[in-house]
Structure formats: C-alpha cells, structure tokens
Amino acid sequence: MNAAWSASLAELVLPYHQNKLLRVLETNRLRNYLRVIEMQDEFVARAARPGAA
C-alpha cells in the first residue's frame, strides 16, 4: 500500500470484505442476475425460430 490514505481505506472496507452474510447475499444476487440473462437469451432464441409468434 503506497498511498497515504490506503491504510485508512483498507480499515474501512475490510469488515465488509470479510463479512459472510454479504458474501452469501452477493452470490445470490449474481446467481439471480445470471439466471435473468439466461432467460432473456432463451426468450430471444425462441422468438427467432421460424413460425414463432
């Protein structure tokens, strides 16, 4: 850590970085977001099929 403020910043964010609940919540958020993208891709693929309404 070279910047004069880096130790202070590390002290502020370290509790969040090591928080198990935040890790679980972020993992869940990412999993849900990726599922939405997957569902959108499936929808577009179905709509592009010949004869799709």
Biopython code that builds the backbone (N, CA, C, O; Angstrom):
import numpy as np
from Bio.PDB.StructureBuilder import StructureBuilder

atoms = [
    (1, "MET", "N", (0.843, -1.178, 0.000)),
    (1, "MET", "CA", (0.000, 0.000, 0.000)),
    (1, "MET", "C", (0.886, 1.238, 0.000)),
    (1, "MET", "O", (1.581, 1.520, 0.976)),
    (2, "ASN", "N", (0.850, 1.965, -1.099)),
    (2, "ASN", "CA", (1.739, 3.102, -1.251)),
    (2, "ASN", "C", (1.096, 4.435, -0.925)),
    (2, "ASN", "O", (1.767, 5.325, -0.403)),
    (3, "ALA", "N", (-0.183, 4.597, -1.218)),
    (3, "ALA", "CA", (-0.843, 5.881, -0.990)),
    (3, "ALA", "C", (-1.024, 6.127, 0.502)),
    (3, "ALA", "O", (-1.205, 5.190, 1.279)),
    (4, "ALA", "N", (-0.974, 7.385, 0.887)),
    (4, "ALA", "CA", (-1.100, 7.752, 2.299)),
    (4, "ALA", "C", (-2.456, 7.349, 2.876)),
    (4, "ALA", "O", (-2.564, 7.050, 4.065)),
    (5, "TRP", "N", (-3.469, 7.343, 2.051)),
    (5, "TRP", "CA", (-4.826, 7.045, 2.501)),
    (5, "TRP", "C", (-5.182, 5.559, 2.408)),
    (5, "TRP", "O", (-6.257, 5.167, 2.863)),
    (6, "SER", "N", (-4.327, 4.734, 1.842)),
    (6, "SER", "CA", (-4.691, 3.338, 1.584)),
    (6, "SER", "C", (-4.931, 2.537, 2.865)),
    (6, "SER", "O", (-5.824, 1.691, 2.894)),
    (7, "ALA", "N", (-4.173, 2.778, 3.902)),
    (7, "ALA", "CA", (-4.388, 2.050, 5.160)),
    (7, "ALA", "C", (-5.739, 2.403, 5.766)),
    (7, "ALA", "O", (-6.438, 1.530, 6.283)),
    (8, "SER", "N", (-6.108, 3.676, 5.706)),
    (8, "SER", "CA", (-7.411, 4.099, 6.236)),
    (8, "SER", "C", (-8.550, 3.478, 5.445)),
    (8, "SER", "O", (-9.548, 3.035, 6.013)),
    (9, "LEU", "N", (-8.391, 3.452, 4.143)),
    (9, "LEU", "CA", (-9.421, 2.848, 3.297)),
    (9, "LEU", "C", (-9.537, 1.350, 3.569)),
    (9, "LEU", "O", (-10.642, 0.819, 3.677)),
    (10, "ALA", "N", (-8.411, 0.679, 3.677)),
    (10, "ALA", "CA", (-8.417, -0.759, 3.965)),
    (10, "ALA", "C", (-9.110, -1.037, 5.292)),
    (10, "ALA", "O", (-9.848, -2.014, 5.415)),
    (11, "GLU", "N", (-8.881, -0.201, 6.266)),
    (11, "GLU", "CA", (-9.515, -0.370, 7.576)),
    (11, "GLU", "C", (-11.026, -0.233, 7.472)),
    (11, "GLU", "O", (-11.764, -0.920, 8.177)),
    (12, "LEU", "N", (-11.487, 0.649, 6.597)),
    (12, "LEU", "CA", (-12.925, 0.855, 6.426)),
    (12, "LEU", "C", (-13.603, -0.302, 5.690)),
    (12, "LEU", "O", (-14.707, -0.701, 6.059)),
    (13, "VAL", "N", (-12.961, -0.838, 4.665)),
    (13, "VAL", "CA", (-13.630, -1.842, 3.835)),
    (13, "VAL", "C", (-13.381, -3.282, 4.272)),
    (13, "VAL", "O", (-14.129, -4.177, 3.877)),
    (14, "LEU", "N", (-12.371, -3.521, 5.060)),
    (14, "LEU", "CA", (-12.043, -4.890, 5.462)),
    (14, "LEU", "C", (-13.207, -5.619, 6.140)),
    (14, "LEU", "O", (-13.443, -6.785, 5.822)),
    (15, "PRO", "N", (-13.942, -4.985, 7.057)),
    (15, "PRO", "CA", (-15.072, -5.711, 7.665)),
    (15, "PRO", "C", (-16.118, -6.166, 6.640)),
    (15, "PRO", "O", (-16.730, -7.221, 6.809)),
    (16, "TYR", "N", (-16.322, -5.392, 5.598)),
    (16, "TYR", "CA", (-17.281, -5.777, 4.556)),
    (16, "TYR", "C", (-16.707, -6.883, 3.683)),
    (16, "TYR", "O", (-17.423, -7.791, 3.261)),
    (17, "HIS", "N", (-15.440, -6.801, 3.424)),
    (17, "HIS", "CA", (-14.767, -7.803, 2.599)),
    (17, "HIS", "C", (-14.817, -9.183, 3.267)),
    (17, "HIS", "O", (-14.911, -10.199, 2.578)),
    (18, "GLN", "N", (-14.756, -9.224, 4.560)),
    (18, "GLN", "CA", (-14.722, -10.489, 5.286)),
    (18, "GLN", "C", (-16.089, -10.914, 5.821)),
    (18, "GLN", "O", (-16.174, -11.894, 6.560)),
    (19, "ASN", "N", (-17.151, -10.206, 5.468)),
    (19, "ASN", "CA", (-18.474, -10.471, 6.001)),
    (19, "ASN", "C", (-19.133, -11.637, 5.266)),
    (19, "ASN", "O", (-19.353, -11.571, 4.057)),
    (20, "LYS", "N", (-19.448, -12.706, 6.005)),
    (20, "LYS", "CA", (-20.026, -13.909, 5.392)),
    (20, "LYS", "C", (-21.432, -13.654, 4.851)),
    (20, "LYS", "O", (-21.788, -14.164, 3.789)),
    (21, "LEU", "N", (-22.229, -12.871, 5.571)),
    (21, "LEU", "CA", (-23.580, -12.580, 5.099)),
    (21, "LEU", "C", (-23.537, -11.818, 3.779)),
    (21, "LEU", "O", (-24.280, -12.148, 2.855)),
    (22, "LEU", "N", (-22.687, -10.814, 3.678)),
    (22, "LEU", "CA", (-22.571, -10.072, 2.420)),
    (22, "LEU", "C", (-22.098, -10.972, 1.294)),
    (22, "LEU", "O", (-22.534, -10.815, 0.153)),
    (23, "ARG", "N", (-21.218, -11.906, 1.593)),
    (23, "ARG", "CA", (-20.747, -12.839, 0.563)),
    (23, "ARG", "C", (-21.912, -13.682, 0.049)),
    (23, "ARG", "O", (-22.063, -13.868, -1.159)),
    (24, "VAL", "N", (-22.730, -14.189, 0.960)),
    (24, "VAL", "CA", (-23.883, -15.012, 0.572)),
    (24, "VAL", "C", (-24.888, -14.187, -0.228)),
    (24, "VAL", "O", (-25.408, -14.648, -1.244)),
    (25, "LEU", "N", (-25.157, -12.975, 0.230)),
    (25, "LEU", "CA", (-26.102, -12.114, -0.481)),
    (25, "LEU", "C", (-25.607, -11.773, -1.881)),
    (25, "LEU", "O", (-26.381, -11.792, -2.838)),
    (26, "GLU", "N", (-24.328, -11.465, -2.000)),
    (26, "GLU", "CA", (-23.767, -11.130, -3.311)),
    (26, "GLU", "C", (-23.761, -12.340, -4.242)),
    (26, "GLU", "O", (-24.021, -12.203, -5.437)),
    (27, "THR", "N", (-23.467, -13.516, -3.705)),
    (27, "THR", "CA", (-23.506, -14.737, -4.507)),
    (27, "THR", "C", (-24.915, -14.975, -5.028)),
    (27, "THR", "O", (-25.102, -15.319, -6.195)),
    (28, "ASN", "N", (-25.901, -14.793, -4.164)),
    (28, "ASN", "CA", (-27.294, -14.976, -4.557)),
    (28, "ASN", "C", (-27.711, -13.942, -5.600)),
    (28, "ASN", "O", (-28.392, -14.272, -6.571)),
    (29, "ARG", "N", (-27.302, -12.693, -5.396)),
    (29, "ARG", "CA", (-27.631, -11.635, -6.349)),
    (29, "ARG", "C", (-27.050, -11.947, -7.725)),
    (29, "ARG", "O", (-27.723, -11.788, -8.744)),
    (30, "LEU", "N", (-25.819, -12.384, -7.746)),
    (30, "LEU", "CA", (-25.171, -12.696, -9.012)),
    (30, "LEU", "C", (-25.832, -13.901, -9.687)),
    (30, "LEU", "O", (-26.044, -13.895, -10.900)),
    (31, "ARG", "N", (-26.154, -14.926, -8.908)),
    (31, "ARG", "CA", (-26.820, -16.106, -9.462)),
    (31, "ARG", "C", (-28.169, -15.715, -10.077)),
    (31, "ARG", "O", (-28.510, -16.171, -11.168)),
    (32, "ASN", "N", (-28.928, -14.877, -9.378)),
    (32, "ASN", "CA", (-30.222, -14.439, -9.904)),
    (32, "ASN", "C", (-30.064, -13.600, -11.166)),
    (32, "ASN", "O", (-30.822, -13.765, -12.122)),
    (33, "TYR", "N", (-29.087, -12.707, -11.173)),
    (33, "TYR", "CA", (-28.846, -11.862, -12.335)),
    (33, "TYR", "C", (-28.469, -12.704, -13.560)),
    (33, "TYR", "O", (-28.960, -12.469, -14.664)),
    (34, "LEU", "N", (-27.604, -13.671, -13.349)),
    (34, "LEU", "CA", (-27.198, -14.536, -14.459)),
    (34, "LEU", "C", (-28.364, -15.376, -14.955)),
    (34, "LEU", "O", (-28.452, -15.667, -16.148)),
    (35, "ARG", "N", (-29.256, -15.766, -14.062)),
    (35, "ARG", "CA", (-30.441, -16.522, -14.476)),
    (35, "ARG", "C", (-31.359, -15.655, -15.333)),
    (35, "ARG", "O", (-31.925, -16.136, -16.315)),
    (36, "VAL", "N", (-31.510, -14.398, -14.975)),
    (36, "VAL", "CA", (-32.333, -13.484, -15.777)),
    (36, "VAL", "C", (-31.747, -13.348, -17.176)),
    (36, "VAL", "O", (-32.483, -13.380, -18.162)),
    (37, "ILE", "N", (-30.442, -13.198, -17.271)),
    (37, "ILE", "CA", (-29.794, -13.101, -18.583)),
    (37, "ILE", "C", (-30.027, -14.379, -19.382)),
    (37, "ILE", "O", (-30.309, -14.324, -20.579)),
    (38, "GLU", "N", (-29.910, -15.519, -18.729)),
    (38, "GLU", "CA", (-30.157, -16.798, -19.396)),
    (38, "GLU", "C", (-31.590, -16.881, -19.907)),
    (38, "GLU", "O", (-31.826, -17.339, -21.026)),
    (39, "MET", "N", (-32.546, -16.443, -19.096)),
    (39, "MET", "CA", (-33.948, -16.473, -19.506)),
    (39, "MET", "C", (-34.195, -15.533, -20.685)),
    (39, "MET", "O", (-34.965, -15.860, -21.587)),
    (40, "GLN", "N", (-33.547, -14.370, -20.682)),
    (40, "GLN", "CA", (-33.686, -13.444, -21.806)),
    (40, "GLN", "C", (-33.133, -14.062, -23.083)),
    (40, "GLN", "O", (-33.734, -13.933, -24.150)),
    (41, "ASP", "N", (-32.004, -14.725, -22.977)),
    (41, "ASP", "CA", (-31.414, -15.383, -24.142)),
    (41, "ASP", "C", (-32.333, -16.479, -24.666)),
    (41, "ASP", "O", (-32.488, -16.626, -25.878)),
    (42, "GLU", "N", (-32.944, -17.249, -23.769)),
    (42, "GLU", "CA", (-33.878, -18.299, -24.181)),
    (42, "GLU", "C", (-35.091, -17.703, -24.887)),
    (42, "GLU", "O", (-35.566, -18.245, -25.885)),
    (43, "PHE", "N", (-35.583, -16.593, -24.365)),
    (43, "PHE", "CA", (-36.732, -15.930, -24.971)),
    (43, "PHE", "C", (-36.401, -15.465, -26.389)),
    (43, "PHE", "O", (-37.185, -15.677, -27.314)),
    (44, "VAL", "N", (-35.241, -14.833, -26.557)),
    (44, "VAL", "CA", (-34.828, -14.346, -27.874)),
    (44, "VAL", "C", (-34.657, -15.514, -28.831)),
    (44, "VAL", "O", (-35.058, -15.423, -29.992)),
    (45, "ALA", "N", (-34.071, -16.606, -28.366)),
    (45, "ALA", "CA", (-33.858, -17.782, -29.223)),
    (45, "ALA", "C", (-35.198, -18.363, -29.662)),
    (45, "ALA", "O", (-35.357, -18.742, -30.823)),
    (46, "ARG", "N", (-36.164, -18.436, -28.746)),
    (46, "ARG", "CA", (-37.481, -18.962, -29.119)),
    (46, "ARG", "C", (-38.183, -18.047, -30.114)),
    (46, "ARG", "O", (-38.818, -18.514, -31.059)),
    (47, "ALA", "N", (-38.064, -16.744, -29.894)),
    (47, "ALA", "CA", (-38.736, -15.772, -30.780)),
    (47, "ALA", "C", (-38.118, -15.789, -32.166)),
    (47, "ALA", "O", (-38.797, -15.454, -33.136)),
    (48, "ALA", "N", (-36.858, -16.167, -32.291)),
    (48, "ALA", "CA", (-36.186, -16.170, -33.591)),
    (48, "ALA", "C", (-36.471, -17.424, -34.398)),
    (48, "ALA", "O", (-36.137, -17.485, -35.582)),
    (49, "ARG", "N", (-37.089, -18.434, -33.776)),
    (49, "ARG", "CA", (-37.387, -19.663, -34.503)),
    (49, "ARG", "C", (-38.453, -19.417, -35.572)),
    (49, "ARG", "O", (-39.361, -18.610, -35.373)),
    (50, "PRO", "N", (-38.342, -20.097, -36.678)),
    (50, "PRO", "CA", (-39.380, -19.965, -37.722)),
    (50, "PRO", "C", (-40.746, -20.381, -37.160)),
    (50, "PRO", "O", (-40.872, -21.390, -36.467)),
    (51, "GLY", "N", (-41.729, -19.599, -37.470)),
    (51, "GLY", "CA", (-43.084, -19.903, -37.016)),
    (51, "GLY", "C", (-43.391, -19.419, -35.610)),
    (51, "GLY", "O", (-44.498, -19.627, -35.113)),
    (52, "ALA", "N", (-42.432, -18.778, -34.963)),
    (52, "ALA", "CA", (-42.687, -18.264, -33.608)),
    (52, "ALA", "C", (-43.573, -17.025, -33.715)),
    (52, "ALA", "O", (-43.395, -16.192, -34.603)),
    (53, "ALA", "N", (-44.508, -16.923, -32.815)),
    (53, "ALA", "CA", (-45.423, -15.782, -32.858)),
    (53, "ALA", "C", (-44.932, -14.673, -31.977)),
    (53, "ALA", "O", (-45.574, -13.627, -31.885)),
]
sb = StructureBuilder()
sb.init_structure("model")
sb.init_model(0)
sb.init_chain("A")
sb.init_seg("    ")
for serial, (resi, resn, name, xyz) in enumerate(atoms, 1):
    if name == "N":
        sb.init_residue(resn, " ", resi, " ")
    sb.init_atom(name, np.array(xyz, "f"), 0.0, 1.0, " ", f" {name:<3s}", serial, name[0])
structure = sb.get_structure()
